[in-house]
Amino acid sequence: MAQTRGASPAGWEARILAQLEQREVRVATVAKVIQSYSRLASKVGEFATQSRDAEARSREMQGEHERLLDNYERGGGGSSSGAGGAGRGMTLAQQRIADLERDIEALKEERTLLYRTQGTNAQRLLDLSDRMRETDERLRQQELEIMDSHEALRRSSGKIDGMQASLKEKDGTIQILQDEMSALQLEIVHIEERCRKLQTENDDLVKRWLKKMNQEAEKVNEVTEELEQIKRKSAALSPRMGPATFEDDQFFGSHAPTVAGGVSAVHGGSLAPRSAVGKIDGRMEEIHSIALSNTGGLLAVGGQANTVRVFDAETGEGVFSLTGCLKGVNHVEFSSDSTMLLAASSDHTARIWKLDTGRHWKSLTGHIGSVMTAKFSSDASRVFTYSQDRTVKVWDTQRGLCLKTLFTFSSCHDFDLLDSMGARIVTAHMDNAIRIWDTASGKRVHEAVLHKEQVMSVWASRTGERILTNSYDGMLKLVDAHTLEVVTVMSAPGYRPSRNWARASLSPDERYAMAGSIDGKLFVWDANSGDLVRSLDIHRSAVCDALWHPTGMRVYSAEKSRYILMLH
């Protein structure tokens, strides 16, 4: 900054000095011309004086010559000697007159030349005067510009002084900040060291916690096995007392129960929706999940509110408002006989309501994180829950007891049952994989990384032979449930699921797959070919859930902000 400030005035002064020197050279040249002109004028004056003197002498000589001639004529020629002397005097006078006339002519010519030279010099003097005036005008303008530049320079110097003062102040502030930063860096080093120690301690605590949880889970499993043995012994020792209090159906069986009044088959095949024919107000600010009863007559809605709302699926009229949750509801599901409703809540609990009375019946507590998904077995004797504590729990519905705990060791978004009784389940993970588990042993049976980004949902077909996955990478994949090999890949331009709530579903006849996008569009694909059948731009916000009516002739899709649309 100082160098720039010093260099600028020096440049101006150099240019001004150069211009002044050039002006002095031109003034000196003009002065020389004026001096020459003065000398020339002086000479012209001298020559004029000499010329006047010569003319005066010439006139005197002519007068004298004329007197001599006149005397000669009056004297009659005189004596010869006198005549001779007069003749010689006359000859000398004529010769002198001739010389003087030649001098006069020479002086006239020289005067003419001097007048011509004087005219030329006068013109040059006028030209030089004009140039001098122009030069003076330019110099005057330049002097004004220089004055303006000096004024601007003065103002700039003032600004520079102010900026330098500000820089000094900022340098002081920077120094203070650097000192503080050095102190903070030292503190950060100490904090990082403490963090490393805390991380080591935390890792050790997590290992100890996992070990303890495994031990507790094993104890619970042992207690459960003992209870089962006690039940069997009690049943064997007391046949006349009838079924024991803890008698249950086969837990890990693979049969599918018959549900009275349920829609167990699809006649005529499912249809791809074309347009909305109705709208249901979910009466909550944010919807997370919807579910249809097995008869298709009831629609349950769970969301940010701590109330589950049940509507008539045909008319959209409210039937129940089921209370009891302390926080929002993440997932809802009907039992297969449509007599109970199950909800997974962020208050670490899953709750069951009886729909004949609309009253809360059971609370399944034991998770230490938000319960994200809950499922009934086909006969509703068991409930399966997944929580953000990375565990899947199996519950006895009647007693509300945890029968089994599975540690997934990786965060999940969703899970589903691969058979009617939940002997095998599939989980959707944030590490881009899906995993299949044996719920009896708690062991992982199979896993596969199928997507480039986290898997948002999984949907098992009715037969349990295929699994539909939905990922944040914008792809749906239909997978063989036994080999985890991809059967069909589905995607579409513009399809991108919401990160938190994005469940995809299969039609009852497994002909179509459906999922909603973050921009409110509903996409339907052919599940066998992977071709996009159609996309419907019908919602105002992200589509969080969409499913078919059990008959396959109708679709319900829920947008995150309040409304559920009925489509044909």
Disulfide bonds with the S-S distance in Angstrom:
none
